[in-house]
């Protein structure tokens, strides 16, 4: 069994947590990851883009000037494509961007994303925020200490505003919680650079596009059991 570092709420190392070798030693399929991420992005598109053609633009029913004798080029409508406020030629039409991908393939793809993160040393474990009530301030302090202790983030742009203006902009991290850790999720969702995720419902893009993963012990057990069964 491989292991991941566990960090306390103060950002100090507090032992290790086991993870299956099926995940830790998995040969990552980059093309599968691309397929899963692309499909999720495509399925999120509304596809409601639309431009109007010459026939659909309001007006233009009257011929602007007579056919001959004016010296101008002949014109039949002020809504022809060459006119200002005219129709659009070959413009976008509403379409369905959805990319069909099986549920099992998506789950296996996310297992490969997790394996890639583990092999890149971008995954750490924490033992839950242990909050009496939802508190963004407490969650902000805890996650900041964990990311600093685990060195998950790099300093980003100076001008981006965070909850605390004294902080520099940070690249995002994803925090994965078990489905029962509701207070943690409520506390984390207002922090701009944190992506709170539930172990029972993970988005491939949020799992892939981040500077590191912080997983609770309970969530790690759920993910390890679910993904190991697929591999």
N, C-alpha and C positions, 0 to 999 in steps of 0.2 A: 504493500500500500504506500502510495506517495503521500506527502503531507504539505499543508499550506500553513503559513505563519498566522497566528492569532494575535490580535492587538486589543488592548484594553481601551476603555473610554478616555484614558489619559494619553493615548498614543504610544504606549510602551508595549514591547513584546510580552505576550502572556501565554506562551506555549505553542502547540501545533495542533492542527485538525487534519484528520485523514481524508484522503480522496482516492477514489478507485484508480487503479493503474490503467483501466480501460480508457479513462479520460486523460490522465496525465501523460500517458505514453502513446496516445492516439496519433497516427499519421494524418495530419490535417489536410483536408481536401479543400483547397482554396477555391476551386471552381464551384463546388457545392455551396460554399459560403456566399459567393457572388450571386448564385442563382436565388438563394433564399432572401438575401438582402434586396436584390433587384425586384423580386416578386412582391415583397412587402411594400417597397416604394411605389411600384406600379399600382398596387391595389389601393393605395392611399390617394391616388389621383382621381379627381372628380370627372375630368373629361368634359366639362361643360363649356369649353371655349367655343366661340362662334363669331364669325364676321358676316356682314351682309353683302350679298351679291348685288349687281346692278338692278336685278328684278325686285330685290327686297328693300332697297333704300327708299325712303320717303321722298316723293317729288320726282322731277325730271320727266314728267309726262309730255310736256310741250317741247317741240323742237326749238332750240334757242334762236336760230335765225334761218332764213330761207336757204334752200339748197345751193343756189347759184347767185352770183352777182354781188356778193359782199366782199370778195377777196379773202375771206377766211376759209379755213379748212371746213369741210362739211361735217356737221355734228347732228346727231339725232336726239341726244338727251344730255342734260347736264349731270346725269348720274352715271355716265360711262366711266370706266376705270381711270382714264387719264385726267378726269376733272377732280378738282378739290371737292370733297364731300361725296365723291363718287363711290361706286361699289368696289369691293375688293375681289381680285381675281385669285382663284386657288387658295383662298384663306382657310383657316382651321374650321372644322365642323365638329359637332359633338361626337365623341367616340368612347368606346369602352376600352380602358387600358388594362383591365384586370388580367393578371397572369396566373393561370391555374397551377397550383402546386399542392401536392398531397400533404395531409397533416403529418404523416410519418416522415416524409422527406424534410419538412420544415423543422420538425423536432430533432432529427439527426443533424441537420445543418446547424442548429443552435448548439448542439453538443460539440460540434467541431469548432464553433466560435469560442465556446468556453475552454476547450482544450488548447486553442491557440493562445488565449489569454493566460492560461496557467503556464504554458511553456515559455511565454514571454515575461514571466514573473510580474504580471499585472493583476494578480488576484490575491486579496488578503481576506481574512475572516475576522469578524468581531462577535462579541457575545451579547448582542442586542443593546439598545440604548437604555433599557430598564427605566422607562419614564413612568412617573405616577400619573401624569396627564400630558397631553400633546404640548410641546414647547419647541418652537422653531429656534429660539435662542440657544437652548441646551443642545439641540441636534446640530446646529451650526458649529458650535464649539467642539463637540465630540468628533464630528466628521472631519473638521479641519485638523484636529490633532492626529487622527488616524492617518489621513492622507500625508501629513508632514512626517509622521513616524515611519510610514511605509514608503515614502518618497514616490507617490503615485503621480503627482501633478508636476507640471512645469509652469513657471510664471508666464503669464500671457500678456495681453495688451493692458496698458496702464489706464486708459480712459473708460473702460467698461465699469459701470457701477454695480456694486454688490450690496448686500444688506448692510455691511459695515464698510463705510467709505475708505477706511484706512487700509483695507485689503486690496491687493492688486488683482487684476482679472485672472481667473483660473480656467484651465481647460476642464471639461466636465468629467465627472466620475459617476458610475452607476452603483447604486446601493440596492442589493437584492435582499428582500425580506420574506419571511414565511407568511403565508396567508393570514395567520392569526396576529401578526404584529401590526395592528392597525394604528396604534399611537405613533409608532415610528414613521409610518408612511405619511400621516397627517403632518408630522413635525418637519419632514424633509422636503415636502413638495413645494415649499415657498423659497427654497434656496436655488438661485438661478443656475448654478453649476453642478447641481446634483440631480440625477435622474433616478427617482425611486421606482423600483420594479418589484412585482410580486412573483414569487417562485412558481406560482400556479399559472401565471399569464405573463410571459416574457416577450417583448418585441425584439425582433432580430436586429433592427437598426440601433436601438438603445443599447443592446448587449454588445454590439460590435463597435459603434462609434463612441468611444470614450477613452479617457486616459488611464482607466483602471477600474476594477470591480471590487467592491466591498460587500462581502456576503455574510449574512448572519449564520450562526452555527445551525440553527433549525432549517434555514433555507438551503444550506449546503447539503444537509442530509437528504432533503427532498429532491434536489437536483441530481445528486450523485445516484440516488436510487432510480430516478426516472431515466436519466441518460445512459446509465450503465446497462439497463435492460434493452436499450435500442442498439447498442454497439456490439 
